[in-house]
Amino acid sequence: RFRAIRRRDLGQSMAGAHIGVCWTIVRVLLFIFNFIFWIAGTAITGFGAWLIVKYRAIFSLDSEETWLAGPGLLIGVGLVIFLIAFFGCCGALRDNRCCLHTFSVLLGIMFIVTVAGAILVYVYRSKVTDSFASVLTTSMHEYNKTEHVTEIWDSMQGTWPTCCGTRLWEDWKNTTYTSSTKRVPHSCCNDTTSTDCNLIDSTSFSVYNFGCYNQISTEVDNTWPILGAIVGVVAAIELIGIILSCGLANAISKGEYEYV
């Protein structure tokens, strides 16, 4: 009888040890997850800052600067991820149920925001690009009147993405500048060595056939698969983090987990 009891106790002890080892592995995985999550937050924040630096000149044509909403949202999400990763690391290292529950709740909110935000951006992407086209068209009328606008258009058309007008070079015909000079901006020229390459009625007239909106819109469209993949990976990581943190917090509350 005593041997049976000892065998039962030994079996329970070994089972408890196995459970402890399992939750130790979960604890390590959760810490690794938070480290990856921290890196993701850094990348998202950096990407938002990069968008501001690269497109600031072009999008500053919008006097209301509503374009800052997108990059600003990315920077905000990245900073929130920093905070979430902090709670996750504290919970994993100190076996703190409060931190783990806070981490899982915040991560759940982020999961909902990530999925909902991705869907909204995809659904309303055409409205965003159409709004940008309207900003470009309006700013064309300020060419050669406002130095800031003139510099942006010359830089955009002559260097990147080598274009002319909003959708077509003919868009310049509706502006005061072209109506009075019978020329499009010289930055539209394919051959900048010719002085009359931008004179509409000249035989030397040679400008880019693609509008700036079309060029930028094409570049943005090419990034959608990449952005979709990033969102999918981030959402999957968030879901895994929720499962791991809830499982570890539940094990701690039941006393199933001990340091091994």
Beta strands, then each sheet from edge to edge (+ up, - down):
end
